[in-house]
């Protein structure tokens, strides 16, 4: 990619009325127009095959799926869990939040994930060039500061980023699904013959359903640790929550 095409200005948007710390700002990437044209072309080619590659538990950014679908499923799962109380079968819902999810994406893991899904080496090279060739300059008081090169992360503002993050999030979905299939984790089945639901994904947010026991909690903890180690993601305990029924 020609030098300068992937240079990006970072504008800090405040999350709270009177921010005092960096974490109270949201970094938005203002990409070069030429780069956005290239990125959008890649997105238009990629999005058509996402429904066949990404787990059905993910509802965000995939053509033909609505994020509201998972919201309805979550409501039905919680309603079913509440009805189990009379049968002395305790269950819980765990809302998982990842700290700076896009910023922490490990590039090597992303490249391996694309290769695992069978993308051609040429396609992977195009994608990783877009990801790795970026240079950032923070805009402060109307002026751009000295440019620097990151070693990980996806930009919030790049058309490619939300679609690439789906492959990172799908790794967690695969771990959870395998544990259910192996019998190590019990999800929720709202009626006879219905699929067992252990998790729902809303882009970088995840809602987990499992039996409220120490054994299952340890299984989930182990899976999250494995996922964090492989992808560079970090759980944000301040924004996570758990509901017992």
N, C-alpha and C positions, 0 to 999 in steps of 0.2 A: 504494500500500500504506500503511495507517495507520502513523503514527509509532510506533516502538517494537516493532512486530511482527517486524521483521527485525534487531533488535539481537542480537548474538551474543557470548557469553563464550568466550574462548580459554583453554584449560587446557593447560599445557605438560607433556607426558609424556616422561620421560627415556628415551633410547635406550640409554644405557650406565650402568653402576652408579654412577659418580661423575662426572657431567657438569660441565664447566668452561666450555663455550662454548655459544652459542645453537643452533648447528647440531647439537648433541648432544641437543636436545629435539625432540619432535614436537608441533606445535600442533594440538590437537583442538578443533573448533568445537562449542560447545553451543548449538544453535539453539532459538529460542522454539517452544513446542509448537504454537501456532496456525500459525506459519510452516511447521512440518514437515507439518502437515495439508495446507496449500496445495501445498507442494512434492511431497508424495507423490501427490496427485491428478494433477499434471502428469506425474510419472514414470510413473504407470499408463497415461496416454494415450500417452506417448512410446515406451515400451519395445516396444510391439507392432509398430512399424514399423521398428525398428532393424535387423532382419535383412535388410531390403530396401535399406537406405541405407548401412550400414557395410560396408566391405570384408570379404571372407571371411577375410582374413589376421588379422583381429582376433577373439579368442576370449573376451574378458572382458565380463561384464555384459550379454550379449546372449542373450535367451531362445532356447533350442534349440541353443546352442553350449556346449561344455565347454572350460574352459581347459586341461584335460588333453589335449584333442585336439591342440592346438598343441605340447604337450610331446612327444607321440608322433611327430608330423611332424618336429619338430626332431631327435629321436633318429634317425629314418630318414634324414634329410638328412645328418647327420654320419656315419652308417655308410656312406652312399653316397660321400661325399667321401673318406673313408679308402680306399675301394676304388679311387679314381681315381689314387692315388699310383703304382700300377704302370703307368699309362698316361702318366705325366709331365704330368698336368693338375692343377696346383696350385690349390687353392681355400682359402677361409678363412671362418670364422664370427666375426662381430663383435657382441658384446653391448653394446648402447647403453643408457646410463643418463642420464636427464635430471635436472638439479638442481632440486629444489623444483618439480616439473612442474605440480602443481595451482596453486601460489602464483604462477606466472609467466604464467598464461594471459592473453593480451591480449583484453580485452572486445570491442574493435572487430572483431578477427579472428573471434571466436566469433559475433558478430552477422552478419557477412558470410557465414560458413560456413552458418549456419542459413538465411539468405536464398538462398544458392546451392542448397541442397537443396530449395527450393520450399515451405518453411513459410510460412503466412499471416502477414501483418504483425501481426495481433492476437496470434497465438501467440508470435511473436518478441518482441512487447512484453511479454507476460506473463513469458516466460523472462528477458529482460534486466532487468525490474523486480526479479525475485528476485535477480539477480546484482548489480545496481548499487546497490540500496537498502540494502545491508548496512552496519552499524556494528559495529566490534569494541571489546571491552573485555577486556584481559588480566587474568586472575585470578591474583593474587600474594599468597601468605600468607593465603588465604581472603577477600581483598578485591578488588573490581573496580577497576581503574585507569581513568583518564580515557578516554572513548570516542574513537575516530578512524575516519575513512572511508578505505578502500583505493581504489586506482585500477586494480587488476587482480587476477586470481587467482580461484580457486574454493575454497570451504571444504571441508576434510576433516571431514565430519560432516553435511553437507547431502545429503539423499537425491538431489538433482538432479546433484550434482557429477560422480560417476563416469560418468553417462550423457552429460553435456555434454562431458566431456573426450574421449569417443570421437570427436566431430566434429573436435576439434583434432588428435588422433592420426591420424585418417583422412587428413589433409592430407599427412602424411609417406608414408603408404601409397600415395596417389595419385601423388606425385612418383616414388617408386621403381618403381611399376608402369609409369608412362609411359616411364621410362628403359629398362626391360626391353623394352617394346613397340617403342621406337625403335631398339633394338639397341645402346644405349650401355652397358648393364649386362647381365652374364650371371648368371642365378641358377642354381639346381640343379634338375635333372630326374632323379628317381630311377629312372625306367624309360621305355621307349619309349611315347610317347603321354601321359605324365604331364605335368601343368602345371608350368611353370617357377617355382620358388619362390625369390624373392629376399629375402623378409623374413617374419617372424612377429611379431605384436603380442600382448603380454600386458598389457593396460591401458596403463600409461605406460612399460613396458619393451619393448624391441624387439630382436629377433635378426635380423641380416642375413647373407645368404650371397652371396658373389660371388667372381669369379676373383681369385686372389692376384697382382695385377699393379699397377704404378704407375698405369697408365691407369685401371683400374677404381677404385682407391683415390681418385684425384683426382675421379672422377665422384661417388662417394659423399660425399666431403668437400664438394663443391660443392652437392649436394642438401641435406646437413645444414645448411650455412650459409644456404641459401635458406629452409629450413624455420624455422630459428632466428630469422631476421630478420623473417619474416612473423608468427610466432606468439608471439614473446617467450620461447621456450624456450631453455634453456642446457644444453649438454652437460656432464656431470660426468666429466672424464677419470679421476678417482680411482676411480670405480666401473665404468668401461668396461673391457672386456677383449677380446682378439682371439686366436683360435686358428688356427694354420696347420697344414695337413695335407699 
